[in-house]
Amino acid sequence: MHRSAVRGAMYRLQTESKKWRTISRFFDAHEIGAAVLEEMQKPYFKEEYRGKPTRRYDRLVRKAERVERGVNFEKVFNLLR
């Protein structure tokens, strides 16, 4: 079905306030980091193939780096006030 067929249809994040999106990104970071580690510890996970890093490994590393950079703590705590 095309998006124009459903009047007023929005993604879940579009209906949340910017404040809440920032706060939820902060709390979701832990779950994302845990999921990345779990994925990398699967039995047949390969970091490289024929000497080159796999696309799956690169994607997970980028996701882990994003989680490490995280969200500005001051901004989150100011929003919680």
N, CA, C and O atoms as a Tinker XYZ file with bonds, in Angstrom:
   324  protein
     1  N      0.846000   -1.168000    0.000000    73     2
     2  CA     0.000000    0.000000    0.000000    64     1     3
     3  C      0.900000    1.242000    0.000000    63     2     4     5
     4  O      1.911000    1.288000    0.700000    81     3
     5  N      0.530000    2.208000   -0.764000    73     3     6
     6  CA     1.312000    3.445000   -0.838000    64     5     7
     7  C      0.976000    4.352000    0.334000    63     6     8     9
     8  O     -0.146000    4.340000    0.838000    81     7
     9  N      1.966000    5.146000    0.769000    73     7    10
    10  CA     1.776000    6.007000    1.941000    64     9    11
    11  C      0.664000    7.021000    1.747000    63    10    12    13
    12  O      0.049000    7.446000    2.725000    81    11
    13  N      0.387000    7.423000    0.507000    73    11    14
    14  CA    -0.684000    8.391000    0.274000    64    13    15
    15  C     -2.066000    7.760000    0.434000    63    14    16    17
    16  O     -3.058000    8.478000    0.562000    81    15
    17  N     -2.146000    6.424000    0.427000    73    15    18
    18  CA    -3.425000    5.746000    0.582000    64    17    19
    19  C     -3.947000    5.819000    2.019000    63    18    20    21
    20  O     -5.153000    5.730000    2.248000    81    19
    21  N     -3.042000    5.982000    2.980000    73    19    22
    22  CA    -3.448000    6.054000    4.392000    64    21    23
    23  C     -3.279000    7.502000    4.838000    63    22    24    25
    24  O     -2.163000    8.015000    4.929000    81    23
    25  N     -4.378000    8.133000    5.108000    73    23    26
    26  CA    -4.335000    9.545000    5.477000    64    25    27
    27  C     -3.775000    9.726000    6.891000    63    26    28    29
    28  O     -4.212000    9.069000    7.835000    81    27
    29  N     -2.813000   10.618000    7.016000    73    27    30
    30  CA    -2.246000   10.922000    8.328000    64    29    31
    31  C     -1.310000    9.859000    8.872000    63    30    32    33
    32  O     -0.990000    9.875000   10.061000    81    31
    33  N     -0.863000    8.931000    8.028000    73    31    34
    34  CA     0.034000    7.869000    8.490000    64    33    35
    35  C      1.418000    8.443000    8.788000    63    34    36    37
    36  O      1.964000    9.217000    8.002000    81    35
    37  N      1.972000    8.053000    9.930000    73    35    38
    38  CA     3.292000    8.532000   10.335000    64    37    39
    39  C      4.065000    7.405000   10.977000    63    38    40    41
    40  O      3.493000    6.434000   11.471000    81    39
    41  N      5.392000    7.555000   10.961000    73    39    42
    42  CA     6.225000    6.631000   11.696000    64    41    43
    43  C      6.097000    6.929000   13.185000    63    42    44    45
    44  O      5.729000    8.038000   13.574000    81    43
    45  N      6.400000    5.940000   14.007000    73    43    46
    46  CA     6.288000    6.106000   15.455000    64    45    47
    47  C      7.157000    7.260000   15.947000    63    46    48    49
    48  O      6.724000    8.052000   16.783000    81    47
    49  N      8.372000    7.355000   15.434000    73    47    50
    50  CA     9.277000    8.409000   15.884000    64    49    51
    51  C      8.796000    9.802000   15.490000    63    50    52    53
    52  O      9.129000   10.777000   16.165000    81    51
    53  N      8.029000    9.916000   14.424000    73    51    54
    54  CA     7.534000   11.217000   14.006000    64    53    55
    55  C      6.516000   11.774000   14.996000    63    54    56    57
    56  O      6.314000   12.987000   15.063000    81    55
    57  N      5.889000   10.916000   15.746000    73    55    58
    58  CA     4.880000   11.376000   16.689000    64    57    59
    59  C      5.470000   11.691000   18.064000    63    58    60    61
    60  O      4.793000   12.281000   18.907000    81    59
    61  N      6.719000   11.305000   18.295000    73    59    62
    62  CA     7.373000   11.592000   19.576000    64    61    63
    63  C      8.030000   12.972000   19.520000    63    62    64    65
    64  O      8.445000   13.428000   18.454000    81    63
    65  N      8.119000   13.623000   20.664000    73    63    66
    66  CA     8.760000   14.931000   20.718000    64    65    67
    67  C     10.267000   14.774000   20.555000    63    66    68    69
    68  O     10.817000   13.694000   20.775000    81    67
    69  N     10.933000   15.871000   20.165000    73    67    70
    70  CA    12.390000   15.836000   20.010000    64    69    71
    71  C     13.058000   15.520000   21.334000    63    70    72    73
    72  O     14.067000   14.816000   21.384000    81    71
    73  N     12.493000   16.039000   22.387000    73    71    74
    74  CA    13.027000   15.804000   23.730000    64    73    75
    75  C     13.019000   14.310000   24.039000    63    74    76    77
    76  O     14.021000   13.761000   24.497000    81    75
    77  N     11.896000   13.659000   23.790000    73    75    78
    78  CA    11.784000   12.233000   24.091000    64    77    79
    79  C     12.681000   11.402000   23.186000    63    78    80    81
    80  O     13.222000   10.390000   23.632000    81    79
    81  N     12.856000   11.801000   21.917000    73    79    82
    82  CA    13.738000   11.065000   21.014000    64    81    83
    83  C     15.175000   11.083000   21.520000    63    82    84    85
    84  O     15.869000   10.069000   21.447000    81    83
    85  N     15.627000   12.228000   22.032000    73    83    86
    86  CA    16.991000   12.338000   22.567000    64    85    87
    87  C     17.156000   11.454000   23.794000    63    86    88    89
    88  O     18.164000   10.763000   23.942000    81    87
    89  N     16.163000   11.480000   24.669000    73    87    90
    90  CA    16.226000   10.677000   25.889000    64    89    91
    91  C     16.199000    9.185000   25.558000    63    90    92    93
    92  O     16.962000    8.416000   26.143000    81    91
    93  N     15.344000    8.765000   24.639000    73    91    94
    94  CA    15.259000    7.342000   24.300000    64    93    95
    95  C     16.529000    6.861000   23.617000    63    94    96    97
    96  O     16.921000    5.710000   23.807000    81    95
    97  N     17.191000    7.718000   22.817000    73    95    98
    98  CA    18.464000    7.346000   22.188000    64    97    99
    99  C     19.509000    7.047000   23.256000    63    98   100   101
   100  O     20.326000    6.139000   23.105000    81    99
   101  N     19.471000    7.815000   24.326000    73    99   102
   102  CA    20.409000    7.618000   25.442000    64   101   103
   103  C     20.186000    6.259000   26.104000    63   102   104   105
   104  O     21.143000    5.531000   26.368000    81   103
   105  N     18.928000    5.918000   26.372000    73   103   106
   106  CA    18.636000    4.665000   27.066000    64   105   107
   107  C     18.730000    3.442000   26.158000    63   106   108   109
   108  O     18.981000    2.338000   26.641000    81   107
   109  N     18.534000    3.617000   24.859000    73   107   110
   110  CA    18.626000    2.500000   23.919000    64   109   111
   111  C     20.065000    2.117000   23.598000    63   110   112   113
   112  O     20.316000    1.027000   23.085000    81   111
   113  N     21.002000    2.996000   23.893000    73   111   114
   114  CA    22.411000    2.749000   23.544000    64   113   115
   115  C     22.926000    1.467000   24.186000    63   114   116   117
   116  O     23.671000    0.720000   23.551000    81   115
   117  N     22.548000    1.201000   25.422000    73   115   118
   118  CA    23.013000    0.002000   26.114000    64   117   119
   119  C     22.513000   -1.256000   25.410000    63   118   120   121
   120  O     23.276000   -2.203000   25.219000    81   119
   121  N     21.256000   -1.271000   25.029000    73   119   122
   122  CA    20.689000   -2.440000   24.352000    64   121   123
   123  C     21.352000   -2.672000   22.995000    63   122   124   125
   124  O     21.614000   -3.812000   22.613000    81   123
   125  N     21.620000   -1.595000   22.275000    73   123   126
   126  CA    22.261000   -1.716000   20.965000    64   125   127
   127  C     23.674000   -2.263000   21.116000    63   126   128   129
   128  O     24.094000   -3.128000   20.348000    81   127
   129  N     24.409000   -1.755000   22.112000    73   127   130
   130  CA    25.763000   -2.249000   22.355000    64   129   131
   131  C     25.779000   -3.721000   22.707000    63   130   132   133
   132  O     26.651000   -4.463000   22.255000    81   131
   133  N     24.818000   -4.149000   23.513000    73   131   134
   134  CA    24.731000   -5.560000   23.894000    64   133   135
   135  C     24.395000   -6.426000   22.682000    63   134   136   137
   136  O     24.924000   -7.529000   22.545000    81   135
   137  N     23.522000   -5.936000   21.805000    73   135   138
   138  CA    23.152000   -6.697000   20.611000    64   137   139
   139  C     24.345000   -6.849000   19.670000    63   138   140   141
   140  O     24.521000   -7.899000   19.052000    81   139
   141  N     25.163000   -5.803000   19.562000    73   139   142
   142  CA    26.348000   -5.867000   18.704000    64   141   143
   143  C     27.331000   -6.904000   19.238000    63   142   144   145
   144  O     27.851000   -7.719000   18.476000    81   143
   145  N     27.583000   -6.875000   20.533000    73   143   146
   146  CA    28.506000   -7.854000   21.123000    64   145   147
   147  C     27.992000   -9.276000   20.953000    63   146   148   149
   148  O     28.760000  -10.188000   20.648000    81   147
   149  N     26.702000   -9.460000   21.150000    73   147   150
   150  CA    26.101000  -10.790000   21.001000    64   149   151
   151  C     26.260000  -11.288000   19.570000    63   150   152   153
   152  O     26.566000  -12.459000   19.343000    81   151
   153  N     26.052000  -10.392000   18.604000    73   151   154
   154  CA    26.181000  -10.756000   17.191000    64   153   155
   155  C     27.618000  -11.167000   16.862000    63   154   156   157
   156  O     27.837000  -12.110000   16.101000    81   155
   157  N     28.590000  -10.465000   17.432000    73   155   158
   158  CA    29.996000  -10.764000   17.146000    64   157   159
   159  C     30.470000  -12.045000   17.825000    63   158   160   161
   160  O     31.506000  -12.589000   17.442000    81   159
   161  N     29.748000  -12.532000   18.807000    73   159   162
   162  CA    30.152000  -13.738000   19.524000    64   161   163
   163  C     29.466000  -14.995000   19.016000    63   162   164   165
   164  O     29.619000  -16.068000   19.600000    81   163
   165  N     28.708000  -14.870000   17.929000    73   163   166
   166  CA    28.065000  -16.051000   17.357000    64   165   167
   167  C     29.133000  -16.996000   16.832000    63   166   168   169
   168  O     30.212000  -16.556000   16.434000    81   167
   169  N     28.842000  -18.296000   16.830000    73   167   170
   170  CA    29.883000  -19.283000   16.512000    64   169   171
   171  C     30.522000  -19.147000   15.126000    63   170   172   173
   172  O     31.721000  -19.394000   14.993000    81   171
   173  N     29.781000  -18.770000   14.109000    73   171   174
   174  CA    30.345000  -18.732000   12.759000    64   173   175
   175  C     30.587000  -17.307000   12.267000    63   174   176   177
   176  O     30.699000  -17.078000   11.063000    81   175
   177  N     30.667000  -16.373000   13.169000    73   175   178
   178  CA    30.925000  -14.973000   12.806000    64   177   179
   179  C     32.374000  -14.819000   12.339000    63   178   180   181
   180  O     33.296000  -15.290000   13.004000    81   179
   181  N     32.568000  -14.164000   11.204000    73   179   182
   182  CA    33.927000  -13.955000   10.682000    64   181   183
   183  C     34.204000  -12.461000   10.611000    63   182   184   185
   184  O     33.412000  -11.688000   10.072000    81   183
   185  N     35.356000  -12.069000   11.173000    73   183   186
   186  CA    35.760000  -10.670000   11.104000    64   185   187
   187  C     36.342000  -10.341000    9.735000    63   186   188   189
   188  O     36.203000   -9.224000    9.238000    81   187
   189  N     36.991000  -11.324000    9.141000    73   187   190
   190  CA    37.565000  -11.079000    7.824000    64   189   191
   191  C     37.480000  -12.335000    6.972000    63   190   192   193
   192  O     37.387000  -13.452000    7.480000    81   191
   193  N     37.514000  -12.120000    5.674000    73   191   194
   194  CA    37.480000  -13.210000    4.710000    64   193   195
   195  C     38.512000  -12.884000    3.638000    63   194   196   197
   196  O     38.456000  -11.822000    3.019000    81   195
   197  N     39.438000  -13.784000    3.422000    73   195   198
   198  CA    40.537000  -13.589000    2.477000    64   197   199
   199  C     41.312000  -12.305000    2.778000    63   198   200   201
   200  O     41.724000  -11.592000    1.863000    81   199
   201  N     41.505000  -12.022000    4.051000    73   199   202
   202  CA    42.314000  -10.884000    4.447000    64   201   203
   203  C     41.599000   -9.542000    4.456000    63   202   204   205
   204  O     42.189000   -8.532000    4.841000    81   203
   205  N     40.331000   -9.514000    4.036000    73   203   206
   206  CA    39.582000   -8.261000    4.023000    64   205   207
   207  C     38.446000   -8.347000    5.056000    63   206   208   209
   208  O     37.822000   -9.398000    5.198000    81   207
   209  N     38.176000   -7.253000    5.772000    73   207   210
   210  CA    37.067000   -7.279000    6.734000    64   209   211
   211  C     35.732000   -7.489000    6.018000    63   210   212   213
   212  O     35.503000   -6.940000    4.941000    81   211
   213  N     34.864000   -8.280000    6.622000    73   211   214
   214  CA    33.558000   -8.540000    6.020000    64   213   215
   215  C     32.655000   -7.320000    6.180000    63   214   216   217
   216  O     32.865000   -6.496000    7.071000    81   215
   217  N     31.657000   -7.210000    5.319000    73   215   218
   218  CA    30.707000   -6.090000    5.401000    64   217   219
   219  C     29.939000   -6.143000    6.714000    63   218   220   221
   220  O     29.664000   -5.107000    7.319000    81   219
   221  N     29.601000   -7.323000    7.144000    73   219   222
   222  CA    28.872000   -7.493000    8.409000    64   221   223
   223  C     29.708000   -6.972000    9.583000    63   222   224   225
   224  O     29.194000   -6.282000   10.463000    81   223
   225  N     30.993000   -7.307000    9.584000    73   223   226
   226  CA    31.895000   -6.846000   10.641000    64   225   227
   227  C     32.023000   -5.319000   10.613000    63   226   228   229
   228  O     31.956000   -4.673000   11.659000    81   227
   229  N     32.207000   -4.740000    9.419000    73   227   230
   230  CA    32.317000   -3.281000    9.293000    64   229   231
   231  C     31.067000   -2.580000    9.823000    63   230   232   233
   232  O     31.152000   -1.573000   10.526000    81   231
   233  N     29.906000   -3.133000    9.471000    73   231   234
   234  CA    28.647000   -2.532000    9.907000    64   233   235
   235  C     28.519000   -2.566000   11.423000    63   234   236   237
   236  O     28.096000   -1.585000   12.035000    81   235
   237  N     28.883000   -3.694000   12.032000    73   235   238
   238  CA    28.790000   -3.822000   13.483000    64   237   239
   239  C     29.799000   -2.917000   14.194000    63   238   240   241
   240  O     29.499000   -2.364000   15.253000    81   239
   241  N     30.984000   -2.766000   13.620000    73   239   242
   242  CA    31.989000   -1.871000   14.211000    64   241   243
   243  C     31.492000   -0.430000   14.173000    63   242   244   245
   244  O     31.631000    0.300000   15.155000    81   243
   245  N     30.915000   -0.015000   13.046000    73   243   246
   246  CA    30.381000    1.352000   12.946000    64   245   247
   247  C     29.259000    1.580000   13.960000    63   246   248   249
   248  O     29.173000    2.643000   14.576000    81   247
   249  N     28.408000    0.577000   14.123000    73   247   250
   250  CA    27.313000    0.695000   15.085000    64   249   251
   251  C     27.847000    0.795000   16.508000    63   250   252   253
   252  O     27.330000    1.571000   17.311000    81   251
   253  N     28.875000    0.018000   16.825000    73   251   254
   254  CA    29.487000    0.062000   18.158000    64   253   255
   255  C     30.149000    1.415000   18.408000    63   254   256   257
   256  O     30.074000    1.951000   19.513000    81   255
   257  N     30.795000    1.965000   17.382000    73   255   258
   258  CA    31.421000    3.284000   17.529000    64   257   259
   259  C     30.378000    4.366000   17.776000    63   258   260   261
   260  O     30.590000    5.273000   18.581000    81   259
   261  N     29.249000    4.262000   17.075000    73   259   262
   262  CA    28.158000    5.223000   17.291000    64   261   263
   263  C     27.644000    5.160000   18.718000    63   262   264   265
   264  O     27.338000    6.191000   19.318000    81   263
   265  N     27.549000    3.948000   19.265000    73   263   266
   266  CA    27.079000    3.775000   20.639000    64   265   267
   267  C     28.095000    4.363000   21.610000    63   266   268   269
   268  O     27.719000    5.004000   22.591000    81   267
   269  N     29.383000    4.148000   21.339000    73   267   270
   270  CA    30.431000    4.679000   22.220000    64   269   271
   271  C     30.438000    6.202000   22.237000    63   270   272   273
   272  O     30.614000    6.820000   23.287000    81   271
   273  N     30.241000    6.805000   21.051000    73   271   274
   274  CA    30.170000    8.260000   21.003000    64   273   275
   275  C     28.989000    8.754000   21.820000    63   274   276   277
   276  O     29.070000    9.757000   22.529000    81   275
   277  N     27.884000    8.017000   21.700000    73   275   278
   278  CA    26.709000    8.270000   22.515000    64   277   279
   279  C     26.070000    9.619000   22.333000    63   278   280   281
   280  O     26.177000   10.262000   21.289000    81   279
   281  N     25.406000   10.018000   23.386000    73   279   282
   282  CA    24.640000   11.253000   23.409000    64   281   283
   283  C     25.267000   12.167000   24.445000    63   282   284   285
   284  O     25.860000   11.700000   25.417000    81   283
   285  N     25.138000   13.440000   24.240000    73   283   286
   286  CA    25.649000   14.426000   25.175000    64   285   287
   287  C     24.905000   14.289000   26.509000    63   286   288   289
   288  O     23.703000   14.547000   26.581000    81   287
   289  N     25.630000   13.879000   27.574000    73   287   290
   290  CA    25.004000   13.635000   28.876000    64   289   291
   291  C     24.365000   14.896000   29.447000    63   290   292   293
   292  O     23.275000   14.837000   30.016000    81   291
   293  N     25.031000   16.024000   29.299000    73   291   294
   294  CA    24.480000   17.268000   29.832000    64   293   295
   295  C     23.136000   17.578000   29.201000    63   294   296   297
   296  O     22.198000   17.986000   29.887000    81   295
   297  N     23.043000   17.384000   27.895000    73   295   298
   298  CA    21.805000   17.658000   27.181000    64   297   299
   299  C     20.675000   16.756000   27.681000    63   298   300   301
   300  O     19.552000   17.216000   27.890000    81   299
   301  N     20.979000   15.474000   27.869000    73   299   302
   302  CA    19.958000   14.524000   28.334000    64   301   303
   303  C     19.494000   14.882000   29.741000    63   302   304   305
   304  O     18.292000   14.903000   30.009000    81   303
   305  N     20.425000   15.160000   30.632000    73   303   306
   306  CA    20.045000   15.468000   32.012000    64   305   307
   307  C     19.296000   16.793000   32.124000    63   306   308   309
   308  O     18.428000   16.947000   32.983000    81   307
   309  N     19.627000   17.744000   31.261000    73   307   310
   310  CA    18.864000   18.998000   31.239000    64   309   311
   311  C     17.441000   18.761000   30.736000    63   310   312   313
   312  O     16.501000   19.402000   31.206000    81   311
   313  N     17.283000   17.848000   29.789000    73   311   314
   314  CA    15.936000   17.535000   29.283000    64   313   315
   315  C     15.102000   16.814000   30.344000    63   314   316   317
   316  O     13.879000   16.950000   30.376000    81   315
   317  N     15.765000   16.053000   31.206000    73   315   318
   318  CA    15.030000   15.310000   32.235000    64   317   319
   319  C     14.537000   16.209000   33.354000    63   318   320   321
   320  O     13.663000   15.802000   34.120000    81   319
   321  N     15.053000   17.385000   33.470000    73   319   322
   322  CA    14.626000   18.302000   34.548000    64   321   323
   323  C     13.248000   18.823000   34.350000    63   322   324
   324  O     12.758000   19.599000   35.170000    81   323
